């Protein structure tokens, strides 16, 4: 590709830029780093409400200045692609302002797309009206390791799925939607949600325990843990012919196959198979490349705005369920593919 799209980042915190300076991180985990590394983009602008942070980010990536106002960045450097990496509660307002720019062709938004489904749907409609490709960073969709898991599931390598369980921290909207999107992508649509949690009234984004009923009758269970104790994100998929366990936030993927028990004659057990490659290194470069290709070809991104809305609808149903003590139905989102 000879033409490189002009790119900007709004929000210069960890996922926006600072992960690129973490000595423990191998690979590219920031949006600014992804735009700088991609052969399809040039990073031309960064913006943060904290002037000192914006200035540090601009210096880090060799830019003349960092902006503190989104509108000023859009007007001065005219990016065609922009990432939204601001706090969750600001995603909707920042995205709405970006969509007003006549130069914008694509936006990559950190999860969740918005805090309310109604707001997300309005923004998605506005993006379509302006022919802007909208992607949401449910990052595991862009990881080769997780695509291999999906291929195994699609090929029936686990037989008939029997159970899906998981653990997470930091809010049903913030990290819970990551898990809901992963379930939708790997397994299928959610039909019913039942949730509970002692802190459901204490915060706008509580870490709830959530039970899901999927199309076809399979059930999935997600349990919340305390974020101040440790970070965790896991999914365990168990079928009649094997098991795949995603742990350490996806950095480790274990596969088990059914074989003879080493302990009891005549019994079958799950035996560890060759370990699969895990990790999320460079997924943001994959997301950036995919978004620019989607713009060029007029197709939807790998993780589209529709996917972002669908995950948000499950989280919103969980919040409603916890408030009311009821089971909440999730109607299919027309046009949304897992």
C-alpha positions in Angstrom: 0.0 0.0 0.0 1.6 3.3 -1.1 -1.0 5.6 0.4 -0.8 5.8 4.2 -3.8 7.1 6.2 -3.4 9.9 8.7 -4.1 8.7 12.2 -4.8 10.3 15.6 -5.2 9.1 19.2 -7.6 10.6 21.7 -6.5 9.6 25.2 -2.8 9.2 25.9 -2.9 6.9 28.9 -1.8 3.3 29.1 -3.7 1.8 26.2 -3.4 5.0 24.2 0.4 5.3 24.4 2.1 4.4 27.8 2.0 0.6 27.4 4.7 1.2 24.7 7.1 2.2 27.5 6.4 -0.7 29.9 9.6 -2.8 30.0 7.6 -5.9 30.9 5.5 -5.8 27.7 6.7 -7.7 24.6 5.0 -6.5 21.5 2.8 -3.6 20.6 -0.1 -2.9 23.1 -0.9 0.8 22.6 -2.9 2.5 19.9 -0.1 5.1 19.2 2.4 2.3 18.9 0.1 0.4 16.5 -0.3 3.4 14.2 3.4 4.1 14.3 4.2 0.4 13.5 1.6 -0.2 10.8 2.7 0.2 7.2 -0.7 1.6 6.4 -0.9 4.6 8.7 1.1 7.7 9.9 0.5 8.9 13.4 -0.1 12.7 13.0 -1.9 13.7 16.2 -2.5 12.9 19.8 -4.9 14.5 22.3 -5.4 14.3 26.1 -7.3 16.6 28.5 -4.1 16.5 30.7 -1.7 18.9 28.9 1.4 17.4 30.4 0.4 13.9 29.3 -0.5 15.1 25.8 2.9 16.8 25.6 4.8 13.7 26.7 2.9 11.6 24.2 3.6 13.9 21.4 7.3 13.9 22.2 7.3 10.1 22.5 6.1 9.7 19.0 8.0 12.6 17.4 5.1 15.0 16.9 5.3 18.8 17.1 2.7 19.1 19.8 0.0 17.3 21.8 -3.6 18.7 21.8 -5.9 19.1 24.8 -9.1 19.5 22.8 -10.4 16.9 20.3 -11.8 19.5 17.9 -8.5 21.4 17.7 -6.6 18.2 16.9 -9.2 17.2 14.2 -9.0 20.6 12.6 -5.3 21.1 12.7 -3.9 17.6 11.7 -7.0 16.3 9.8 -6.7 12.6 10.7 -8.6 10.1 8.6 -8.5 7.4 11.3 -8.8 8.0 15.1 -8.7 5.9 18.2 -10.8 6.7 21.2 -8.8 5.6 24.4 -10.4 7.9 27.0 -12.3 6.8 30.1 -15.4 4.7 29.5 -17.9 7.4 30.5 -16.5 9.7 27.8 -16.5 7.3 24.8 -19.9 8.4 23.5 -19.2 12.2 23.6 -15.7 11.9 22.1 -16.9 9.6 19.3 -19.8 12.0 18.5 -17.3 14.9 18.2 -15.0 12.8 16.0 -17.9 11.9 13.7 -18.5 15.6 13.0 -15.1 15.9 11.2 -15.4 15.8 7.4 -12.0 14.1 7.2 -12.8 11.0 9.3 -13.1 7.7 7.5 -12.7 5.2 10.4 -12.7 5.1 14.2 -11.3 2.5 16.5 -13.0 2.7 20.0 -11.9 1.1 23.2 -14.6 -1.0 24.9 -17.3 -0.4 25.7 -18.6 1.6 22.7 -20.8 3.6 25.1 -22.3 3.2 28.6 -25.9 2.8 27.2 -27.2 0.8 24.3 -29.4 3.6 23.1 -26.4 6.0 22.9 -24.3 3.3 21.1 -27.1 2.7 18.5 -27.3 6.5 17.8 -23.6 6.7 17.3 -23.5 3.7 15.1 -26.3 5.1 12.9 -24.4 8.5 12.7 -21.3 6.6 11.6 -23.2 4.8 8.8 -24.8 8.0 7.7 -21.4 9.5 7.2 -19.9 6.4 5.7 -17.4 6.0 8.5 -16.2 2.5 9.5 -16.6 2.0 13.2 -14.5 -0.7 15.0 -14.5 -1.7 18.7 -11.3 -3.1 20.3 -12.5 -6.5 21.6 -8.9 -7.4 21.1 -9.0 -11.2 21.1 -10.8 -11.2 17.8 -7.6 -9.8 16.3 -5.2 -12.4 18.0 -3.9 -15.3 15.9 -4.0 -17.5 19.0 -7.7 -16.9 19.6 -8.5 -17.3 15.9 -7.0 -20.8 16.2 -9.3 -21.5 19.1 -12.3 -20.4 17.0 -11.2 -22.6 14.1 -11.0 -25.6 16.4 -14.4 -25.0 17.8 -15.9 -24.4 14.3 -14.4 -27.7 13.2 -16.0 -29.6 16.1 -12.7 -30.4 17.7 -14.3 -30.3 21.2 -17.3 -32.4 20.2 -20.6 -31.1 21.7 -20.0 -28.2 24.0 -21.2 -28.9 27.5 -20.1 -26.0 29.7 -18.6 -22.5 29.4 -17.2 -20.8 32.6 -15.2 -17.8 33.2 -13.7 -15.3 35.7 -13.1 -11.5 35.4 -12.6 -8.3 37.3 -13.3 -4.6 36.8 -16.9 -4.2 35.8 -19.5 -5.8 33.7 -19.2 -3.0 31.2 -15.4 -2.6 31.2 -14.2 -6.2 31.1 -17.4 -8.1 31.2 -18.2 -7.0 27.7 -14.9 -8.5 26.6 -16.1 -11.9 27.9 -19.6 -11.5 26.3 -18.1 -10.6 23.0 -15.7 -13.6 23.2 -18.7 -15.9 23.9 -20.7 -14.5 21.0 -17.7 -14.8 18.6 -16.6 -18.3 19.7 -19.9 -20.0 20.4 -23.1 -18.0 19.6 -25.7 -15.5 20.5 -27.0 -14.8 24.0 -30.8 -15.2 24.6 -31.2 -14.8 28.4 -29.2 -13.1 31.2 -29.5 -13.6 34.9 -27.1 -11.6 37.1 -26.5 -10.8 40.8 -23.9 -9.1 42.9 -23.6 -7.4 46.3 -22.3 -4.2 44.8 -24.8 -3.7 42.0 -26.1 -0.5 43.5 -22.6 0.8 44.6 -21.2 1.8 41.2 -22.3 2.4 37.6 -20.2 -0.5 36.5 -20.4 -3.3 39.1 -18.5 -6.6 38.8 -21.5 -8.9 38.7 -21.9 -12.7 38.6 -23.6 -13.5 35.3 -25.4 -16.6 33.9 -26.1 -16.7 30.2 -28.4 -18.9 28.2 -27.2 -19.2 24.6 -29.2 -20.0 21.4 -29.5 -23.8 21.3 -29.7 -24.3 25.0 -26.0 -24.1 26.1 -25.4 -22.1 29.3 -22.4 -20.0 30.2 -21.3 -18.8 33.7 -19.2 -15.8 34.5 -18.0 -15.0 38.0 -16.5 -11.7 39.2 -13.5 -11.4 41.5 -12.0 -8.5 43.4 -9.8 -6.3 41.2 -7.8 -5.0 44.2 -6.6 -8.5 44.9 -5.4 -9.4 41.4 -6.3 -9.2 37.8 -7.9 -12.2 36.1 -9.7 -12.9 32.8 -10.4 -16.6 32.0 -12.7 -18.7 29.8 -13.0 -22.5 30.0 -14.8 -24.4 27.2 -15.6 -28.0 27.8 -17.0 -30.4 25.2 -17.6 -34.1 24.9 -14.3 -34.6 23.1 -12.0 -32.1 24.8 -11.4 -28.8 26.6 -9.8 -25.5 25.9 -8.9 -23.2 28.7 -7.9 -19.5 28.1 -6.1 -18.1 31.2 -3.8 -15.3 32.1 -5.9 -12.9 30.1 -5.3 -15.0 27.0 -1.6 -15.2 27.3 -1.9 -18.9 28.0 -4.1 -21.3 26.1 -4.3 -25.0 27.1 -5.9 -27.8 25.2 -7.1 -31.2 26.5 -8.2 -34.2 24.6 -10.2 -37.2 25.8 -8.1 -40.4 26.4 -7.7 -43.3 28.7 -7.3 -42.5 32.4 -3.8 -43.0 33.7 -5.3 -43.8 37.1 -8.3 -46.2 36.5 -8.7 -49.0 33.9 -11.7 -48.5 31.7 -12.2 -44.8 32.4 -11.8 -41.9 30.0 -10.2 -38.6 31.2 -9.1 -35.3 29.8 -5.4 -35.4 29.0 -3.2 -32.4 28.2 -2.4 -32.0 24.5 0.4 -30.0 22.9 0.2 -26.5 24.3 -1.2 -23.8 22.0 0.4 -20.5 21.4 -1.2 -17.7 23.5 -0.7 -14.0 23.8 -2.1 -10.8 22.5 1.1 -9.2 21.2 0.5 -6.8 18.2 -3.3 -7.3 18.1 -3.7 -3.5 17.9 -1.5 -3.5 14.8 -3.9 -6.1 13.4 -6.9 -4.0 14.4 -5.4 -0.9 12.7 -4.6 -2.8 9.5 -8.0 -4.4 9.4 -9.8 -1.0 9.9 -7.8 0.6 7.1 -8.6 -2.3 4.8 -12.2 -2.2 5.7 -12.2 1.5 4.7 -10.6 0.8 1.4 -12.9 -2.1 0.5 -16.1 -0.8 2.0 -16.6 -3.7 4.3 -17.2 -4.0 8.0 -14.2 -4.3 10.4 -13.5 -7.7 12.0 -15.0 -6.3 15.3 -17.7 -3.9 14.1 -19.8 -1.4 15.8 -22.6 -3.9 15.6 -20.5 -6.3 17.7 -19.8 -3.5 20.2 -23.6 -2.9 20.5 -24.3 -6.6 20.9 -21.8 -7.0 23.8 -23.2 -3.9 25.4 -26.7 -5.2 25.2 -25.7 -8.3 27.2 -24.0 -6.1 29.9 -27.1 -3.9 30.1 -29.3 -6.9 30.5 -27.0 -8.1 33.3 -27.3 -4.7 35.1 -31.1 -4.8 34.7 -31.3 -8.3 36.0 -29.2 -7.5 39.1 -31.4 -4.5 39.8 -34.7 -6.3 39.4 -33.8 -9.8 40.5 -35.2 -11.2 37.2 -34.1 -13.0 34.1 -33.8 -10.6 31.2 -34.3 -11.6 27.5 -31.9 -10.3 24.9 -33.6 -9.9 21.6 -31.5 -10.5 18.5 -29.8 -7.4 17.0 -30.8 -7.2 13.4 -27.8 -7.3 11.1 -25.3 -8.2 13.8 -23.1 -11.2 13.1 -21.1 -12.8 15.9 
